[in-house]
Amino acid sequence: MLITDFYTIKQFEAGDNRAEVLILLNPEHEVYKGHFPGQPVVPGVIQIEMIRELAEKALNRQLFINEVVSAKYLNMIIPDGKPLTFELSFKPVENGFSINGIIKNDDRVFSKVKMKTSITKSLEI
């Protein structure tokens, strides 16, 4: 994990080229002291990193992001104790995967990300 203790996985379901993961953010994490004091918000780059990390877990592969094709930040993610759902879909491509990720909760969609990755190695999980 790039940033330790940023989130906790509460539920993890993976299957045929897809995964659905329920996480809780750590509202006391150091990141929020700088982003932003008094109004904590999850940075976009960390949202992309969480999608990559969860995709690695689902695919049992270490992934390198070759390209972020698109990243749409529709609403701010505030660490308010509400769980977040990550819906991931994977399409195998030469030497890696095309990954689509949606971050949402019951009320709204926060982000939609499309990326292309390459496999760096298989993971022993």
N, C-alpha and C positions, 0 to 999 in steps of 0.2 A: 504494500500500500504506500503510495507516495506520501500521504499525510496520515500519520497514525492517529487513531482515536477520533476521526472526524465523523464516522457513522458506525452504526451497528446494524447488521442484517438480522431482521426479525423473521422473515419467511423467504424461502428460495425455491422456486420451481423452474426446472429447465427441461426441455424436450425438443423434439424435431425443429431445429433451427429457430428456436425462440426461448425466451426466459422471462419470467415475471418475478421481480424481487421487491420485497417490502423492507424499507430501512427506516431507522430513526437517526436524525442528526444529533450531534453532541452540541447543545447550545452554549456550552462553556469553552469551546475550543479556542485556541489562541488566534486562529485566522480572523475571528470576528472582532478582535481588538483593533485590527487595521482595516477591516472591510465590513462594516464601518462602525466606529464607536457610536453607541447610542441607537443605531439602526443596523443590526447585523443582517447581512445578505450573503448568500452562497455565491462566490465568484463563478463566472461562466467557465473558466478554465478548469475549475475543480469539478463542475458538473460533467464536463467532457471526460475528465480523468476517472470519475466514478463509473461512468458508462463503460469505459475501457476495462476497468478492474472487474466489474460485474460480468462483462463479456468473457474475460479470461477465466473466471470461475466457472461459467456455464459451459465454455468450450474446452476447458482443461488444457489451454494453450497460453503461452506468454505471447502477448500481442504488442506490436509497435504501430503507432498511428502514423500512417503515411500521408494522409490527407483528411482534413475535416471538409467535407464537401459542402455542408451547410450546417449552420447552428442558428436556430431561431429561439430567442429568449422572449417568451410571451408574457410571463409574470415573474416577479421577484420571488425567490425562494428564501423565506425567513425561517430560521430555526426556532419554531414555536411549539415543538413537542408533538406536532401532528405527523403521522407516518407518511412517507413518500413511496409511491409505486414507480418502479422502473420497468417499462415494457420494452424488451429488446428483441430484435429479429436479426437473423444472420443469413447471409447468402455467401456460400463458398465462391471465392474467386482465385485466380492463380496466386499461389503462395500466401493466401490469407483469406480475409472475410470482408465483405461489405456489411456494415452494421448500421441499423436504424435504431435509435433510442428515443423514447418518450419518457419524460419525468412528469408525474402528475400526482394528485391526491383525489379525494372524492369530489372536491369542488371545482378544480381547475387543472388545466394543462399548463405547466411551467416552461418546458423546453422541448424542442424537437431537434435531434442531432443526427446527421448522416456522416459516416466516416468510412474510410478505407484503411484496412490494417494489413500487416504482414505477420506471419507466425515467426517468432524468434526461437521458440522451443516448446516441447510438450512439458506440462507441469505434472509433478507427482503430488497429487492432492489426496 
